[in-house]
Amino acid sequence: MAFSIQNTLKSASRYAATHPKTLGQIARYALSRRIAIPLDALRWLVTQLPTGGTAPSDVTVQALSPALGLGASVDLMGTGLRVDGAVHIDHIHAAPGELTVTLRMKNLKANVTNNPDGNLAKLLKSGVLNLGKPASMLNFIPKKPPLIVDAKDDTFVLDLMKLPAVAANPTILKVLDTLTPVLSVEEVRAENDLLLIGLKAKPGGIRESFAALRR
């Protein structure tokens, strides 16, 4: 996925001009060491994702405080599904060269939109696929996505460094090298159409951070 820096800056400028109240909220949250990301930014990112084929479509993003509400239309095993759920981000581990996310998927709903007589539709109807334990659905996927390093019941651990677009991005790597020695993620929650990331200072890592900044 490639982004145009020029187009991204233009979009950010337009958003700032039309949402002055949101910018005020972001500034207030910053005073309490919380990064506030407008969910509109995540919605914009969704529009930049590849489309067609088996890619999700009609993706929705909303705040279901404290969870992040996500929904999408997908095609799986020849059956069309509308999937919606609440994602609770329990933990983010960030360190130089490391970025993992632990999340729970709650209130998962899957409605069949086509091929109601297909195998997947039958599995859902019979209850073999337990939506209360979405990790079990990975057993029906031919190849588990490499970024999912652990999954049990409703909990997933994602290693974002397994994504080439992340692991090979020099900006992301530089941020991890310079900021993670002095800052850790304490909390992630959705609230007021914002994704809030609470940070905790780690003064003991200042020397490591400056060393990474000079490299």
N, CA, C and O of each residue as an XYZ file, in Angstrom:
860
protein
N       0.849     -1.184      0.000
C       0.000      0.000      0.000
C       0.888      1.238      0.000
O       1.664      1.446      0.933
N       0.780      2.043     -1.020
C       1.627      3.226     -1.140
C       0.771      4.479     -1.011
O      -0.306      4.574     -1.599
N       1.260      5.429     -0.239
C       0.536      6.670     -0.037
C       1.307      7.820     -0.671
O       2.538      7.836     -0.667
N       0.569      8.779     -1.213
C       1.170      9.992     -1.704
C       1.263     10.978     -0.547
O       0.245     11.371      0.022
N       2.490     11.378     -0.197
C       2.671     12.321      0.913
C       1.935     13.620      0.627
O       1.318     14.205      1.517
N       2.005     14.064     -0.621
C       1.340     15.325     -0.982
C      -0.168     15.229     -0.776
O      -0.777     16.140     -0.216
N      -0.777     14.121     -1.228
C      -2.221     13.960     -1.061
C      -2.600     13.812      0.405
O      -3.643     14.303      0.837
N      -1.749     13.130      1.169
C      -2.015     12.957      2.592
C      -2.004     14.300      3.314
O      -2.881     14.573      4.134
N      -1.017     15.136      3.011
C      -0.943     16.462      3.631
C      -2.130     17.331      3.236
O      -2.660     18.078      4.058
N      -2.545     17.232      1.975
C      -3.711     17.993      1.526
C      -4.962     17.565      2.276
O      -5.761     18.399      2.701
N      -5.126     16.236      2.438
C      -6.296     15.728      3.156
C      -6.274     16.182      4.614
O      -7.308     16.555      5.169
N      -5.081     16.147      5.238
C      -4.958     16.584      6.629
C      -5.271     18.069      6.769
O      -5.911     18.482      7.736
N      -4.822     18.871      5.808
C      -5.085     20.315      5.848
C      -6.575     20.599      5.709
O      -7.119     21.447      6.416
N      -7.233     19.887      4.795
C      -8.676     20.083      4.621
C      -9.426     19.687      5.885
O     -10.380     20.354      6.284
N      -8.990     18.597      6.512
C      -9.655     18.146      7.737
C      -9.478     19.177      8.849
O     -10.427     19.477      9.573
N      -8.271     19.719      8.988
C      -8.010     20.713     10.028
C      -8.873     21.957      9.828
O      -9.353     22.550     10.794
N      -9.065     22.347      8.568
C      -9.837     23.561      8.277
C     -11.324     23.369      8.562
O     -12.017     24.323      8.916
N     -11.812     22.149      8.412
C     -13.249     21.905      8.558
C     -13.633     21.305      9.910
O     -14.819     21.139     10.193
N     -12.648     20.977     10.749
C     -12.948     20.377     12.050
C     -12.155     21.076     13.165
O     -11.382     20.425     13.868
N     -12.337     22.380     13.332
C     -11.575     23.087     14.380
C     -11.884     22.576     15.785
O     -11.000     22.580     16.641
N     -13.117     22.136     16.044
C     -13.483     21.637     17.368
C     -12.693     20.359     17.691
O     -12.234     20.169     18.818
N     -12.545     19.494     16.688
C     -11.802     18.253     16.899
C     -10.341     18.552     17.223
O      -9.737     17.891     18.067
N      -9.780     19.551     16.549
C      -8.387     19.920     16.823
C      -8.216     20.399     18.260
O      -7.192     20.144     18.893
N      -9.241     21.101     18.771
C      -9.194     21.532     20.170
C      -9.209     20.339     21.116
O      -8.509     20.331     22.128
N     -10.020     19.319     20.778
C     -10.054     18.109     21.596
C      -8.698     17.404     21.589
O      -8.220     16.938     22.623
N      -8.093     17.336     20.414
C      -6.792     16.674     20.277
C      -5.756     17.369     21.153
O      -4.943     16.719     21.810
N      -5.797     18.710     21.152
C      -4.848     19.479     21.961
C      -5.060     19.229     23.451
O      -4.093     19.104     24.202
N      -6.321     19.156     23.884
C      -6.603     18.920     25.303
C      -6.142     17.529     25.729
O      -5.585     17.361     26.814
N      -6.373     16.549     24.887
C      -5.925     15.191     25.213
C      -4.394     15.132     25.274
O      -3.828     14.395     26.082
N      -3.738     15.902     24.424
C      -2.272     15.897     24.394
C      -1.694     16.374     25.723
O      -0.623     15.923     26.128
N      -2.390     17.277     26.401
C      -1.911     17.787     27.685
C      -1.864     16.693     28.744
O      -1.098     16.779     29.704
N      -2.693     15.659     28.563
C      -2.698     14.540     29.510
C      -1.971     13.326     28.933
O      -2.234     12.188     29.324
N      -1.055     13.582     27.998
C      -0.214     12.549     27.379
C      -1.040     11.469     26.687
O      -0.742     10.279     26.784
N      -2.077     11.908     25.993
C      -2.863     10.969     25.194
C      -2.922     11.468     23.749
O      -3.319     12.602     23.481
N      -2.522     10.600     22.837
C      -2.616     10.925     21.423
C      -4.042     10.640     20.975
O      -4.556      9.544     21.197
N      -4.676     11.609     20.351
C      -6.043     11.457     19.869
C      -6.040     11.434     18.344
O      -5.664     12.411     17.696
N      -6.461     10.321     17.790
C      -6.512     10.159     16.336
C      -7.970     10.153     15.894
O      -8.722      9.269     16.304
N      -8.393     11.111     15.071
C      -9.777     11.104     14.598
C     -10.087      9.811     13.844
O      -9.294      9.355     13.021
N     -11.235      9.236     14.132
C     -11.612      8.019     13.407
C     -11.793      8.305     11.925
O     -11.729      7.391     11.104
N     -12.019      9.572     11.577
C     -12.074      9.937     10.158
C     -10.751      9.611      9.466
O     -10.731      9.290      8.278
N      -9.641      9.695     10.214
C      -8.338      9.358      9.629
C      -8.273      7.869      9.307
O      -7.733      7.473      8.274
N      -8.831      7.042     10.205
C      -8.862      5.603      9.942
C      -9.797      5.293      8.780
O      -9.520      4.408      7.971
N     -10.905      6.025      8.702
C     -11.832      5.814      7.580
C     -11.170      6.194      6.261
O     -11.382      5.549      5.235
N     -10.364      7.253      6.307
C      -9.646      7.653      5.096
C      -8.631      6.585      4.707
O      -8.478      6.270      3.527
N      -7.929      6.022      5.709
C      -6.959      4.973      5.418
C      -7.628      3.779      4.746
O      -7.056      3.149      3.856
N      -8.852      3.480      5.188
C      -9.585      2.354      4.598
C      -9.798      2.576      3.109
O      -9.745      1.634      2.318
N     -10.042      3.831      2.731
C     -10.278      4.115      1.306
C      -9.019      3.927      0.470
O      -9.098      3.835     -0.755
N      -7.861      3.870      1.118
C      -6.604      3.691      0.403
C      -6.223      2.223      0.247
O      -5.251      1.904     -0.437
N      -6.989      1.319      0.882
C      -6.681     -0.100      0.798
C      -7.026     -0.653     -0.571
O      -7.902     -0.114     -1.247
N      -6.349     -1.726     -0.999
C      -6.678     -2.366     -2.279
C      -8.129     -2.830     -2.280
O      -8.662     -3.221     -1.242
N      -8.759     -2.786     -3.437
C     -10.144     -3.216     -3.573
C     -10.233     -4.344     -4.593
O      -9.278     -4.632     -5.314
N     -11.400     -4.971     -4.636
C     -11.622     -6.038     -5.600
C     -11.149     -7.378     -5.088
O     -10.470     -7.459     -4.064
N     -11.509     -8.430     -5.802
C     -11.100     -9.770     -5.412
C     -11.686    -10.152     -4.067
O     -12.887    -10.004     -3.842
N     -10.836    -10.648     -3.170
C     -11.292    -11.063     -1.839
C     -11.115     -9.968     -0.790
O     -11.321    -10.210      0.399
N     -10.737     -8.771     -1.221
C     -10.529     -7.674     -0.272
C     -11.864     -7.277      0.372
O     -12.891     -7.274     -0.306
N     -11.867     -6.943      1.668
C     -13.099     -6.490      2.323
C     -13.635     -5.228      1.656
O     -12.874     -4.426      1.115
N     -14.937     -5.067      1.700
C     -15.571     -3.869      1.142
C     -16.579     -3.327      2.155
O     -16.897     -3.978      3.151
N     -17.068     -2.125      1.877
C     -18.055     -1.485      2.759
C     -17.586     -1.484      4.217
O     -18.349     -1.800      5.129
N     -16.324     -1.124      4.414
C     -15.744     -1.135      5.764
C     -16.274      0.058      6.562
O     -16.311      1.183      6.065
N     -16.677     -0.201      7.788
C     -17.151      0.862      8.668
C     -16.278      0.909      9.923
O     -15.794     -0.117     10.400
N     -16.087      2.127     10.445
C     -15.299      2.356     11.657
C     -16.086      3.299     12.556
O     -16.494      4.376     12.120
N     -16.300      2.905     13.800
C     -17.026      3.766     14.729
C     -16.534      3.534     16.150
O     -15.879      2.534     16.444
N     -16.860      4.472     17.019
C     -16.489      4.346     18.426
C     -17.612      3.654     19.187
O     -18.748      4.128     19.196
N     -17.292      2.532     19.824
C     -18.203      1.848     20.733
C     -17.497      1.812     22.092
O     -17.128      0.750     22.593
N     -17.325      2.977     22.657
C     -16.473      3.182     23.828
C     -16.644      2.072     24.875
O     -17.759      1.764     25.296
N     -15.511      1.479     25.286
C     -14.128      1.813     24.936
C     -13.604      1.087     23.690
O     -12.448      1.252     23.303
N     -14.471      0.287     23.075
C     -14.036     -0.521     21.939
C     -14.097      0.274     20.636
O     -14.714      1.335     20.550
N     -13.432     -0.285     19.634
C     -13.486      0.252     18.285
C     -14.414     -0.642     17.480
O     -14.145     -1.832     17.315
N     -15.499     -0.078     16.981
C     -16.452     -0.853     16.201
C     -16.016     -0.950     14.749
O     -15.828      0.065     14.079
N     -15.856     -2.180     14.267
C     -15.435     -2.409     12.892
C     -16.437     -3.319     12.196
O     -16.990     -4.237     12.801
N     -16.659     -3.048     10.918
C     -17.542     -3.891     10.122
C     -17.054     -3.936      8.692
O     -16.401     -3.002      8.225
N     -17.368     -5.024      7.987
C     -16.944     -5.154      6.596
C     -17.737     -6.261      5.926
O     -18.225     -7.187      6.575
N     -17.852     -6.144      4.626
C     -18.424     -7.209      3.812
C     -17.265     -8.010      3.224
O     -16.335     -7.438      2.656
N     -17.325     -9.332      3.361
C     -16.230    -10.186      2.898
C     -16.788    -11.382      2.145
O     -17.958    -11.738      2.285
N     -15.923    -11.992      1.344
C     -16.265    -13.238      0.667
C     -15.339    -14.317      1.190
O     -14.121    -14.235      1.028
N     -15.919    -15.330      1.819
C     -15.132    -16.394      2.427
C     -15.724    -17.734      2.040
O     -16.912    -17.981      2.250
N     -14.896    -18.598      1.475
C     -15.329    -19.929      1.049
C     -16.519    -19.844      0.103
O     -17.419    -20.684      0.140
N     -16.511    -18.812     -0.754
C     -17.572    -18.666     -1.741
C     -18.874    -18.133     -1.191
O     -19.887    -18.126     -1.890
N     -18.861    -17.683      0.059
C     -20.069    -17.160      0.702
C     -19.840    -15.710      1.095
O     -18.810    -15.365      1.674
N     -20.806    -14.869      0.776
C     -20.721    -13.462      1.157
C     -21.205    -13.262      2.575
O     -22.247    -13.789      2.966
N     -20.441    -12.493      3.352
C     -20.784    -12.232      4.746
C     -20.695    -10.752      5.047
O     -19.860    -10.034      4.496
N     -21.567    -10.313      5.926
C     -21.427     -9.002      6.536
C     -21.028     -9.244      7.981
O     -21.795     -9.806      8.763
N     -19.815     -8.813      8.329
C     -19.264     -9.086      9.659
C     -19.110     -7.774     10.418
O     -18.546     -6.812      9.897
N     -19.609     -7.738     11.644
C     -19.485     -6.558     12.502
C     -19.089     -7.009     13.895
O     -19.488     -8.084     14.342
N     -18.310     -6.195     14.579
C     -17.912     -6.538     15.935
C     -17.252     -5.371     16.638
O     -17.003     -4.321     16.045
N     -16.974     -5.576     17.914
C     -16.308     -4.568     18.743
C     -14.915     -5.066     19.080
O     -14.754     -6.161     19.620
N     -13.909     -4.264     18.762
C     -12.515     -4.642     18.986
C     -11.980     -3.884     20.199
O     -11.927     -2.655     20.212
N     -11.586     -4.647     21.217
C     -10.969     -4.067     22.414
C      -9.459     -4.251     22.297
O      -8.977     -5.381     22.225
N      -8.724     -3.172     22.280
C      -7.263     -3.243     22.196
C      -6.708     -3.280     23.616
O      -6.681     -2.264     24.311
N      -6.266     -4.463     24.035
C      -5.829     -4.658     25.420
C      -4.404     -4.197     25.665
O      -4.091     -3.678     26.737
N      -3.542     -4.384     24.677
C      -2.127     -4.077     24.928
C      -1.391     -3.839     23.616
O      -1.629     -4.527     22.623
N      -0.506     -2.870     23.625
C       0.408     -2.647     22.501
C       1.822     -2.693     23.048
O       2.191     -1.907     23.921
N       2.603     -3.615     22.529
C       4.015     -3.694     22.896
C       4.838     -3.100     21.760
O       4.843     -3.618     20.643
N       5.523     -2.021     22.056
C       6.352     -1.345     21.050
C       7.760     -1.195     21.596
O       7.961     -0.711     22.710
N       8.725     -1.614     20.804
C      10.140     -1.510     21.151
C      10.910     -1.429     19.841
O      10.341     -1.689     18.781
N      12.208     -1.070     19.887
C      12.973     -1.039     18.640
C      12.865     -2.365     17.881
O      13.273     -3.414     18.380
N      12.314     -2.300     16.676
C      12.153     -3.490     15.842
C      11.006     -4.396     16.235
O      10.875     -5.490     15.687
N      10.163     -3.966     17.182
C       9.055     -4.802     17.650
C       7.762     -3.989     17.723
O       7.760     -2.841     18.167
N       6.660     -4.606     17.279
C       5.363     -3.946     17.370
C       4.272     -5.020     17.353
O       3.917     -5.539     16.295
N       3.747     -5.344     18.527
C       2.694     -6.348     18.627
C       1.467     -5.746     19.300
O       1.572     -4.854     20.141
N       0.314     -6.250     18.913
C      -0.958     -5.766     19.440
C      -1.765     -6.966     19.937
O      -1.923     -7.957     19.224
N      -2.271     -6.867     21.159
C      -3.171     -7.883     21.700
C      -4.574     -7.301     21.740
O      -4.800     -6.255     22.349
N      -5.509     -7.971     21.096
C      -6.869     -7.451     21.031
C      -7.888     -8.570     21.256
O      -7.605     -9.753     21.062
N      -9.087     -8.146     21.676
C     -10.207     -9.063     21.840
C     -11.346     -8.643     20.924
O     -11.638     -7.455     20.790
N     -11.981     -9.615     20.300
C     -13.123     -9.352     19.423
C     -14.399     -9.773     20.150
O     -14.584    -10.943     20.482
N     -15.269     -8.800     20.389
C     -16.500     -9.042     21.130
C     -17.720     -8.749     20.250
O     -17.640     -8.023     19.259
N     -18.844     -9.337     20.647
C     -20.134     -9.074     19.978
C     -20.039     -9.267     18.471
O     -20.591     -8.481     17.701
N     -19.339    -10.312     18.058
C     -19.162    -10.566     16.630
C     -20.466    -11.080     16.021
O     -21.103    -11.991     16.550
N     -20.841    -10.480     14.908
C     -22.038    -10.886     14.174
C     -21.662    -11.123     12.719
O     -20.922    -10.337     12.127
N     -22.167    -12.194     12.151
C     -21.908    -12.510     10.749
C     -23.219    -12.879     10.075
O     -23.841    -13.885     10.416
N     -23.630    -12.066      9.126
C     -24.861    -12.308      8.383
C     -24.537    -12.705      6.953
O     -23.772    -12.024      6.269
N     -25.116    -13.804      6.504
C     -24.880    -14.294      5.148
C     -25.607    -13.394      4.158
O     -26.805    -13.144      4.295
N     -24.870    -12.909      3.158
C     -25.453    -12.020      2.150
C     -25.664    -12.703      0.809
O     -26.457    -12.236     -0.008
N     -24.960    -13.806      0.577
C     -25.239    -14.611     -0.619
C     -24.772    -16.044     -0.377
O     -24.017    -16.312      0.558
N     -25.227    -16.959     -1.227
C     -24.930    -18.392     -1.105
C     -25.356    -18.937      0.250
O     -24.534    -19.490      0.980
N     -26.646    -18.786      0.598
C     -27.119    -19.249      1.914
C     -27.061    -20.758      2.088
O     -27.179    -21.253      3.209
N     -26.881    -21.498      0.996
C     -26.804    -22.958      1.086
C     -25.362    -23.458      1.059
O     -25.128    -24.667      1.025
N     -24.389    -22.538      1.073
C     -22.990    -22.918      1.049
C     -22.532    -23.537      2.364
O     -23.231    -23.465      3.375
N     -21.354    -24.144      2.336
C     -20.840    -24.826      3.530
C     -20.646    -23.872      4.705
O     -20.944    -24.214      5.850
N     -20.142    -22.667      4.413
C     -19.899    -21.717      5.497
C     -21.213    -21.288      6.144
O     -21.308    -21.186      7.367
N     -22.225    -21.039      5.313
C     -23.532    -20.647      5.840
C     -24.100    -21.757      6.731
O     -24.706    -21.479      7.766
N     -23.902    -23.000      6.326
C     -24.391    -24.130      7.129
C     -23.654    -24.223      8.458
O     -24.256    -24.506      9.494
N     -22.339    -23.981      8.420
C     -21.558    -24.028      9.659
C     -22.009    -22.941     10.632
O     -22.091    -23.174     11.837
N     -22.300    -21.754     10.104
C     -22.770    -20.664     10.961
C     -24.141    -20.989     11.551
O     -24.394    -20.766     12.735
N     -25.011    -21.514     10.708
C     -26.372    -21.810     11.157
C     -26.380    -22.922     12.196
O     -27.185    -22.896     13.128
N     -25.492    -23.895     12.044
C     -25.462    -25.029     12.972
C     -24.804    -24.684     14.299
O     -24.969    -25.408     15.281
N     -24.064    -23.592     14.336
C     -23.362    -23.215     15.549
C     -21.984    -23.828     15.681
O     -21.317    -23.634     16.697
N     -21.541    -24.574     14.661
C     -20.186    -25.137     14.680
C     -19.166    -24.017     14.752
O     -18.158    -24.123     15.452
N     -19.438    -22.933     14.017
C     -18.593    -21.738     14.110
C     -19.113    -20.889     15.262
O     -20.167    -20.263     15.154
N     -18.388    -20.870     16.342
C     -18.785    -20.144     17.541
C     -18.292    -18.707     17.445
O     -17.103    -18.438     17.612
N     -19.213    -17.783     17.174
C     -18.822    -16.385     17.030
C     -18.372    -15.779     18.355
O     -17.753    -14.715     18.372
N     -18.677    -16.447     19.460
C     -18.173    -15.990     20.750
C     -16.699    -16.317     20.921
O     -16.024    -15.755     21.784
N     -16.202    -17.236     20.088
C     -14.782    -17.590     20.091
C     -14.263    -17.502     18.657
O     -14.008    -18.527     18.025
N     -14.106    -16.280     18.143
C     -13.767    -16.096     16.732
C     -12.427    -16.705     16.318
O     -12.195    -16.923     15.129
N     -11.543    -16.981     17.279
C     -10.267    -17.607     16.911
C     -10.496    -18.968     16.259
O      -9.676    -19.424     15.462
N     -11.616    -19.618     16.599
C     -11.896    -20.933     16.028
C     -12.120    -20.860     14.522
O     -11.970    -21.862     13.822
N     -12.479    -19.684     14.021
C     -12.727    -19.535     12.586
C     -11.445    -19.691     11.776
O     -11.495    -19.976     10.580
N     -10.295    -19.506     12.428
C      -9.032    -19.654     11.712
C      -8.832    -21.088     11.229
O      -8.071    -21.332     10.291
N      -9.516    -22.038     11.871
C      -9.394    -23.437     11.458
C      -9.994    -23.683     10.087
O      -9.707    -24.698      9.453
N     -10.832    -22.752      9.621
C     -11.489    -22.929      8.337
C     -10.850    -22.085      7.240
O     -11.344    -22.037      6.114
N      -9.751    -21.422      7.577
C      -9.012    -20.630      6.596
C      -7.821    -21.451      6.122
O      -7.040    -21.929      6.945
N      -7.666    -21.626      4.801
C      -6.573    -22.471      4.287
C      -5.194    -22.075      4.798
O      -4.363    -22.937      5.082
N      -4.951    -20.778      4.915
C      -3.638    -20.319      5.363
C      -3.815    -19.151      6.319
O      -4.328    -18.097      5.942
N      -3.383    -19.348      7.563
C      -3.526    -18.291      8.565
C      -2.638    -17.115      8.206
O      -1.472    -17.311      7.866
N      -3.164    -15.885      8.273
C      -2.326    -14.708      8.002
C      -1.091    -14.696      8.894
O      -1.212    -14.938     10.095
N       0.087    -14.424      8.352
C       1.323    -14.503      9.140
C       1.376    -13.537     10.308
O       2.084    -13.793     11.282
N       0.638    -12.423     10.235
C       0.719    -11.467     11.333
C       0.007    -11.961     12.588
O       0.238    -11.416     13.667
N      -0.855    -12.982     12.482
C      -1.527    -13.548     13.659
C      -0.597    -14.582     14.279
O      -0.485    -15.701     13.780
N       0.064    -14.209     15.360
C       1.044    -15.106     15.978
C       0.431    -15.942     17.095
O       1.018    -16.940     17.513
N      -0.738    -15.547     17.580
C      -1.419    -16.338     18.605
C      -2.905    -15.995     18.560
O      -3.276    -14.850     18.304
N      -3.748    -16.988     18.808
C      -5.190    -16.754     18.799
C      -5.865    -17.809     19.664
O      -5.642    -19.005     19.478
N      -6.683    -17.371     20.600
C      -7.420    -18.287     21.449
C      -8.725    -17.631     21.877
O      -8.737    -16.502     22.366
N      -9.816    -18.351     21.686
C     -11.147    -17.861     22.036
C     -11.434    -16.533     21.324
O     -11.621    -16.520     20.107
N     -11.472    -15.416     22.065
C     -11.764    -14.120     21.436
C     -10.536    -13.217     21.388
O     -10.643    -12.037     21.052
N      -9.368    -13.771     21.724
C      -8.153    -12.964     21.835
C      -7.165    -13.292     20.723
O      -6.911    -14.457     20.420
N      -6.609    -12.235     20.119
C      -5.643    -12.380     19.037
C      -4.402    -11.553     19.365
O      -4.501    -10.452     19.906
N      -3.243    -12.094     19.033
C      -1.996    -11.352     19.136
C      -1.441    -11.166     17.728
O      -1.173    -12.134     17.017
N      -1.274     -9.905     17.340
C      -0.822     -9.578     15.991
C       0.596     -9.023     16.047
O       0.880     -8.110     16.823
N       1.470     -9.566     15.238
C       2.829     -9.050     15.102
C       2.878     -8.219     13.820
O       2.992     -8.755     12.718
N       2.791     -6.912     13.988
C       2.712     -6.037     12.813
C       4.020     -6.003     12.037
O       4.041     -5.576     10.882
N       5.100     -6.442     12.648
C       6.362     -6.482     11.926
C       6.396     -7.608     10.897
O       7.330     -7.698     10.100
N       5.377     -8.466     10.916
C       5.249     -9.498      9.891
C       4.723     -8.919      8.580
O       4.741     -9.584      7.544
N       4.253     -7.671      8.636
C       3.759     -7.009      7.426
C       4.925     -6.299      6.747
O       5.538     -5.422      7.355
N       5.246     -6.648      5.516
C       6.369     -5.999      4.824
C       6.245     -4.482      4.776
O       7.247     -3.774      4.873
N       5.009     -3.974      4.625
C       4.805     -2.531      4.546
C       5.193     -1.830      5.836
O       5.523     -0.644      5.822
N       5.159     -2.555      6.961
C       5.570     -1.999      8.249
C       7.048     -2.247      8.494
O       7.790     -1.324      8.832
N       7.477     -3.486      8.325
C       8.855     -3.867      8.637
C       9.876     -3.155      7.759
O      11.014     -2.943      8.177
N       9.475     -2.784      6.537
C      10.409     -2.144      5.606
C      10.232     -0.637      5.540
O      10.850      0.028      4.709
N       9.382     -0.089      6.423
C       9.119      1.351      6.401
C      10.137      2.067      7.291
O      10.092      1.904      8.510
N      11.048      2.851      6.724
C      12.095      3.490      7.537
C      11.547      4.472      8.559
O      12.135      4.640      9.628
N      10.422      5.128      8.248
C       9.839      6.077      9.199
C       9.336      5.355     10.437
O       9.592      5.788     11.560
N       8.615      4.247     10.234
C       8.102      3.474     11.367
C       9.253      2.940     12.208
O       9.211      3.003     13.437
N      10.273      2.417     11.550
C      11.420      1.870     12.278
C      12.130      2.951     13.078
O      12.563      2.706     14.204
N      12.256      4.159     12.500
C      12.914      5.262     13.199
C      12.105      5.695     14.418
O      12.668      5.975     15.477
N      10.794      5.748     14.265
C       9.927      6.110     15.392
C      10.060      5.088     16.514
O      10.155      5.462     17.683
N      10.069      3.810     16.173
C      10.216      2.770     17.189
C      11.571      2.892     17.901
O      11.659      2.731     19.118
N      12.612      3.174     17.133
C      13.959      3.284     17.714
C      14.088      4.470     18.667
O      14.732      4.369     19.711
N      13.469      5.600     18.299
C      13.684      6.832     19.057
C      12.654      7.080     20.162
O      12.992      7.669     21.189
N      11.417      6.647     19.974
C      10.369      6.978     20.947
C      10.109      5.874     21.965
O       9.823      6.165     23.126
N      10.204      4.603     21.545
C       9.835      3.540     22.490
C      10.764      3.441     23.701
O      10.320      2.954     24.741
N      12.030      3.874     23.629
C      12.828      3.847     24.863
C      12.322      4.824     25.930
O      12.596      4.639     27.116
N      11.586      5.860     25.516
C      11.144      6.869     26.480
C       9.630      6.904     26.672
O       9.140      7.594     27.565
N       8.885      6.174     25.852
C       7.430      6.172     25.968
C       6.897      4.754     25.807
O       7.390      3.993     24.974
N       5.889      4.398     26.605
C       5.184      3.130     26.434
C       3.695      3.406     26.328
O       3.209      4.436     26.794
N       2.976      2.476     25.711
C       1.533      2.631     25.538
C       0.821      2.054     26.752
O       0.965      0.870     27.057
N       0.057      2.885     27.441
C      -0.653      2.480     28.646
C      -2.081      2.032     28.352
O      -2.596      1.131     29.014
N      -2.719      2.649     27.371
C      -4.137      2.398     27.134
C      -4.495      2.786     25.710
O      -3.961      3.748     25.158
N      -5.411      2.021     25.124
C      -5.971      2.378     23.821
C      -7.481      2.206     23.920
O      -7.969      1.139     24.291
N      -8.219      3.265     23.586
C      -9.674      3.197     23.655
C     -10.279      4.150     22.629
O      -9.653      5.129     22.221
N     -11.498      3.845     22.225
C     -12.237      4.718     21.317
C     -13.223      5.546     22.135
O     -13.888      5.041     23.039
N     -13.298      6.823     21.797
C     -14.159      7.723     22.558
C     -14.418      8.982     21.743
O     -13.487      9.574     21.196
N     -15.684      9.393     21.661
C     -16.045     10.646     20.980
C     -15.495     10.715     19.552
O     -14.978     11.749     19.129
N     -15.610      9.613     18.820
C     -15.147      9.516     17.434
C     -13.644      9.752     17.316
O     -13.146     10.221     16.294
N     -12.938      9.410     18.397
C     -11.475      9.493     18.419
C     -10.907      8.167     18.914
O     -11.536      7.471     19.710
N      -9.730      7.830     18.442
C      -8.971      6.714     19.004
C      -7.923      7.315     19.921
O      -7.041      8.046     19.471
N      -8.018      7.006     21.215
C      -7.136      7.604     22.207
C      -6.039      6.614     22.596
O      -6.312      5.460     22.928
N      -4.806      7.083     22.549
C      -3.654      6.266     22.911
C      -2.961      6.932     24.092
O      -2.325      7.976     23.947
N      -3.094      6.312     25.268
C      -2.475      6.864     26.466
C      -1.021      6.447     26.574
O      -0.697      5.275     26.387
N      -0.140      7.393     26.874
C       1.305      7.144     26.924
C       1.846      7.316     28.340
O       1.326      8.096     29.137
N       2.904      6.564     28.625
C       3.597      6.689     29.905
C       5.075      6.953     29.645
O       5.710      6.267     28.844
N       5.609      7.951     30.330
C       7.013      8.306     30.128
C       7.930      7.300     30.808
O       7.625      6.775     31.879
N       9.078      7.043     30.149
C      10.120      6.169     30.706
C      11.439      6.952     30.696
O      12.235      6.806     29.768
N      11.671      7.773     31.713
C      12.868      8.636     31.728
C      14.179      7.870     31.602
O      15.162      8.423     31.111
N      14.217      6.623     32.030
C      15.451      5.866     31.988
C      15.959      5.556     30.596
O      17.099      5.122     30.434
N      15.121      5.773     29.583
C      15.529      5.443     28.221
C      15.991      6.624     27.401
O      16.155      6.500     26.187
N      16.206      7.774     28.033
C      16.562      8.989     27.293
C      17.871      8.819     26.517
O      17.970      9.235     25.362
N      18.868      8.208     27.152
C      20.156      8.045     26.480
C      20.012      7.169     25.237
O      20.578      7.484     24.190
N      19.264      6.077     25.343
C      19.057      5.190     24.201
C      18.306      5.901     23.078
O      18.590      5.709     21.896
N      17.334      6.731     23.482
C      16.555      7.471     22.496
C      17.419      8.457     21.718
O      17.316      8.541     20.494
N      18.275      9.208     22.423
C      19.152     10.169     21.746
C      20.161      9.459     20.849
O      20.499      9.961     19.777
N      20.642      8.301     21.278
C      21.574      7.545     20.473
C      20.925      7.099     19.164
O      21.559      7.131     18.110
N      19.662      6.685     19.235
C      18.940      6.277     18.033
C      18.661      7.477     17.131
O      18.663      7.359     15.906
N      18.423      8.622     17.746
C      18.133      9.829     16.972
C      19.352     10.273     16.181
O      19.213     10.824     15.088
N      20.546     10.041     16.717
C      21.775     10.469     16.032
C      22.170      9.527     14.902
O      22.951      9.896     14.025
N      21.629      8.306     14.925
C      22.034      7.338     13.898
C      21.459      7.672     12.535
O      21.708      6.953     11.567
